[in-house]
């Protein structure tokens, strides 16, 4: 009985270590979602984990998903220079469904501006100041 009581702290420690390791592994696959929408003045806006922003930080270690903030029939996001793997730009959803563009492959700390955003076949005004910044 005394031997069993001595093993309890080790069992608890092992369980905590396994839990911490699995949590860390799960977060490595967490998606980053960027929602695009029209603003009331006809311009576009985007929101990510930090709320509405003109530049959204995206991590090289997490996949990025673009989606419409509301029910859309289509959207397309075109970049001046593509921060994603070949074939992922422009981000195009002819049906309005979310699009997983994968992990950013662009240069760390560089801002990749949009050159055009189309939502429901209407171009947004003033998109050149919007984009993503690649983070490690």
VENWO-V400958 format. One record per residue. N is the residue number from 1. SS is DSSP state (alpha for helix, beta for strand, coil for the rest). PHI is phi in degrees with one decimal (999 if undefined). Layout:
# VENWO-V400958
N/SS/PHI + N/SS/PHI
This chain:
# VENWO-V400958
1/coil/999 + 2/alpha/-63.2 + 3/alpha/-64.7 + 4/alpha/-63.5 + 5/alpha/-65.3 + 6/alpha/-70.8 + 7/alpha/-83.2 + 8/alpha/-57.9 + 9/alpha/-60.1 + 10/alpha/-69.2 + 11/alpha/-65.3 + 12/alpha/-64.7 + 13/alpha/-62.0 + 14/alpha/-62.7 + 15/alpha/-63.1 + 16/alpha/-64.1 + 17/alpha/-64.5 + 18/alpha/-64.4 + 19/alpha/-65.5 + 20/alpha/-62.7 + 21/alpha/-65.5 + 22/alpha/-69.6 + 23/alpha/-65.2 + 24/alpha/-64.3 + 25/alpha/-64.7 + 26/alpha/-64.4 + 27/alpha/-69.4 + 28/coil/-66.2 + 29/coil/-104.8 + 30/coil/-66.4 + 31/coil/-79.9 + 32/beta/-108.3 + 33/beta/-105.6 + 34/beta/-117.3 + 35/beta/-101.6 + 36/beta/-109.4 + 37/beta/-159.7 + 38/beta/-80.3 + 39/coil/-91.0 + 40/coil/-57.3 + 41/coil/-87.9 + 42/coil/92.4 + 43/beta/-82.4 + 44/beta/-108.6 + 45/beta/-138.4 + 46/beta/-131.9 + 47/beta/-133.2 + 48/beta/-137.2 + 49/coil/-64.8 + 50/coil/-94.8 + 51/beta/93.0 + 52/beta/-72.6 + 53/coil/-154.9 + 54/coil/-77.6 + 55/beta/-121.1 + 56/beta/-109.4 + 57/beta/-77.1 + 58/beta/-125.5 + 59/beta/-89.4 + 60/coil/-63.3 + 61/coil/-96.3 + 62/coil/-130.8 + 63/beta/-63.6 + 64/beta/-109.0 + 65/beta/-121.6 + 66/beta/-95.1 + 67/beta/-149.0 + 68/beta/-79.0 + 69/coil/-75.6 + 70/coil/-139.4 + 71/coil/-63.5 + 72/coil/-124.5 + 73/coil/-91.1 + 74/coil/-167.5 + 75/beta/-152.3 + 76/beta/-145.7 + 77/beta/-119.3 + 78/beta/-108.9 + 79/beta/-103.6 + 80/coil/-66.3 + 81/coil/-143.3 + 82/coil/-82.2 + 83/coil/-91.0 + 84/beta/-113.5 + 85/coil/-57.4 + 86/coil/-50.1 + 87/coil/90.6 + 88/coil/-97.3 + 89/coil/-123.5 + 90/coil/-71.0 + 91/beta/-78.6 + 92/beta/-126.6 + 93/beta/-130.9 + 94/coil/-67.3 + 95/coil/-108.7 + 96/coil/87.6 + 97/coil/-72.2 + 98/coil/-61.1 + 99/beta/-124.9 + 100/beta/-89.2 + 101/beta/-96.9 + 102/beta/82.2 + 103/beta/-75.7 + 104/beta/-60.9 + 105/coil/-117.1 + 106/coil/-73.7 + 107/coil/-70.9 + 108/coil/-61.7 + 109/coil/73.5 + 110/coil/-90.3 + 111/beta/-93.9 + 112/beta/-110.8 + 113/beta/-81.9 + 114/beta/-80.6 + 115/beta/-102.1 + 116/beta/-163.2 + 117/beta/-131.8 + 118/beta/-120.3 + 119/beta/-127.2 + 120/coil/49.9 + 121/coil/65.7 + 122/beta/-119.8 + 123/beta/-75.7 + 124/coil/-81.4 + 125/beta/-88.1 + 126/coil/51.6 + 127/coil/-106.0 + 128/coil/-61.8 + 129/coil/-92.0 + 130/coil/-101.4 + 131/beta/166.8 + 132/beta/-127.7 + 133/beta/-115.5 + 134/beta/-80.4 + 135/beta/-118.3 + 136/coil/-63.5
